[in-house]
Amino acid sequence: MTLTPGAAERLFPTLATGDAASRLLLASAQSLAIPADQPIFHAGSACRHYVLVVDGSIRVQVIGQGGREAVLYRVLPGQACVLTTCCILSGDPYPAEGFSESPVKALSFTKPIFDRGLEEAPDFRRLVFTNLGQRLAEVICRMEELAFQPIETRLASFLLARAAREPGRPLALTHQEIAVELGTAREVISRHLKLMEKAGLVALGRSNLQIRDPAGLSRLRDGSG
């Protein structure tokens, strides 16, 4: 699997059209091809590369006490991983784990090249910190959701967002998968989904569900239901 010609330049125009050092950095980046469902990094592992995603999706998650998983965020095309950026800057090990959700194509920069880029390539430096700032704000919003929003609000929001990506089809989701996305226990998700089914909002199947009342779910998401 190789990078589509021009994909990196299209996603990272700051590097492609920036100062000479940044253009050289982009041209010398190593191309990565990672199959789906592969570990990218583990909690406690050292960070030795800065990676820019060109295609695919990386899921970053934490494992809490009792083995409960919670998704923190995803790294999508045109983005860098917040934790990777923080860890390569600080030298600290990863506090979470990342997995490829689909085949991933990416650009990789070793730490020595990354460090040199920060010193010598203004547009590369600007890309690194702009991406970090934008992504960090998203992570903070995610943490606020996990900490302060009621589970029924987060569940309704998640189902509506997922349905918007897969219109007209049952959502192929297990209760455990939803629990990981929302950072809670499977039993909690099952209980709230049954309440939603009783209220006529959804219809539950085996490893899938169908939204019956999108307007009702929207009211629940907005706190007006």
N, C-alpha and C positions, 0 to 999 in steps of 0.2 A: 504494500500500500504506500503510494507516494503522494506528496502534496500536489494538489491541483495547481497548474501553472498560474501564477498571479494571485493565488489565494492569500498568501502571507502579505503581499503588498497591499491588497484590497482591505484586509482586516487591520493592518498596522501601517497606515499611510504616513504616520508621524516618523516612522523609521525609514520607510521607502523613499520619502522625499525630503528627509531632514538633512542635518549636517553630515559631512563626509564620514565622520567616525561612526555615526549611527547607521548610515547606509552600509558601511563595511561590516558592522556588527550583524546586521540582518542577513547579509550575504553569506556570512561565515557560520550562521547558526546550524546546529545539527538537527536534522529532521527525525522525528520520532513517530513510530506507528505502533500503537498499543491495541491489542484485541479487546473485545468487550469482556466485562466481568473479571478484570485483572486488578490486583492491588497496585496502587501507584506509590503509596507510602504508608507506613504504620506509625502508631504512637510510639515515641521513643527513638525513632530512626533519625539519622542525621540528614540534613538538607544539603545536597551537593550541586543541585541544578536549579536554575530559574527557567520556568516553562511558560510559554504562551500557547494557548490552545487555538488551533486553526479549524478543527472539525471534531464533532463528537461532544460528549459530556462526561465530566468527572464529578462524582458524588463525594462530598466530604462529610464525615459523620464522627460522632463520639460514642463511646460505649461507657455507660455509667455503672453504678453498683447493681449487681444482679444480672449483668449482661444486657441491660436494656440499651437499645440503639436509638440515636436521634440524629436526623439529618440537619447539618448546619447550613449548608448551601451547596450549590452546583457551580462548576466552572465551565463556561460555555465558550463558543468561538469568539475570538477577539478579547478574551479575558486571561488574567493570570490568577493563580490561587492566592488568596489573602495569607493563609498560613505559610505557604511556600515563600512568599515575599518577606514576611516577618521573620521566619526562621533563617533564611539565607542572610538577612541583614544582621540578625542578632547572634547567629551561631548556635542558637538553642535547638534542641530536637523537636520533632513534630509532637504536638499534644493531641492529635487526632489521627484519623486514617482516611485515605482516599482510594476510590475504586473507579475504574472506567465503566460507565453505564452502557456505552456503545463503543464501537471502534473509534479510537481517538487518534487524530493527527495533530502534532504539535511541533513547536520550535523549542530547542533546548540550548541553554547557555550554561557552561560550567561556572562555578563560583569565581575562579580567577578572571574569566571573561566578563562575568557580571560586575565584579568589583571594578575592573578597568573601564567598563562602559559607564558606570556611575561617575567616574572621575573625568573621563575624556569625551564622552558623547552626550551633549546636552539634551538632544531630543530623546535618546534612550532613557536618560535619567528622568525626564519629564513624563514619559510614558509609564515608567515604573511607579512613580509616586502618584500620578493621576489615577491610574488603575487601582492602586492600593487605597486611596482615599474614597473612591467611588464604591469599591467592593466592601470596605470596612463599614461604610454607612449602611449598606444592605445587611451586613451581618448583625449590626446593632439593632436594626429594625426586626430582624428575625428573632434575636434574643428577647426583645420586648414582647413579641407575639407569644413566645413560649412562656415567658414569665407572668404576663399580665392579662392576656386575652382568655376568656373562658373556652373550654374545649369545644363546646357546641358551636361557638363562633368560628374557631379555627377549622373545625371539621367542615362546616358549611362552605367556608371560603375555599378550602382545598378542593372539595368536590366540584364546586362551580368552576374553578380554574381548570381542573382536569377535564371537565366536560367541554369547556370552550376549546380545548386542544383536540378533543375527539368527539365532535358533534355527531349526534344521531346514533351513537353506538353505546352499548353497555360498557361501563368502566371495568376493565379487567384488573381488579385490585382485591387482594386479600385483606382481612382485618389487620393482620400483622404488618403488612406493607404500609397501610395507612398509619398505624401506630408509630412506625419508625419515622415516617414523614413528619408527624406531629409531635414527636418526642414524648409519647405517653405509653401506657400499657395496652396490650391487645384487648384485655377485658374491658377497659374503659371505652375503647372504640366500639366494641361489640354492643355494649349497653346503649351507647348513644345512637348507633345505627338502628337498633331495634326500636328505640323511641321515635326516630325519624320515620321508620317504616310504619309504625302505628299511627303517626300523624299524617301519613299519605305523602310524605316528601320523597321517599325513595322506595324501591322494591329490591330486596336482597336476593341474590342467587348464589350459586356455588362459585366462590372466587371471583364474583363480579357483582355489580349493582347497577340499577337503572334509576336515573333521576326522574321522578314523576311530577314534581312541582317546583320548577326552577324559581318561580316568583316567591314561593314560600321559603325556599332556601336562602334567597337573597334577603328577605326580611330577617331571617334568623342571623345571617352574617352581619347585617347592619344593626342588629339589636332592636329591631322594630317588630319582630315576630311574636 
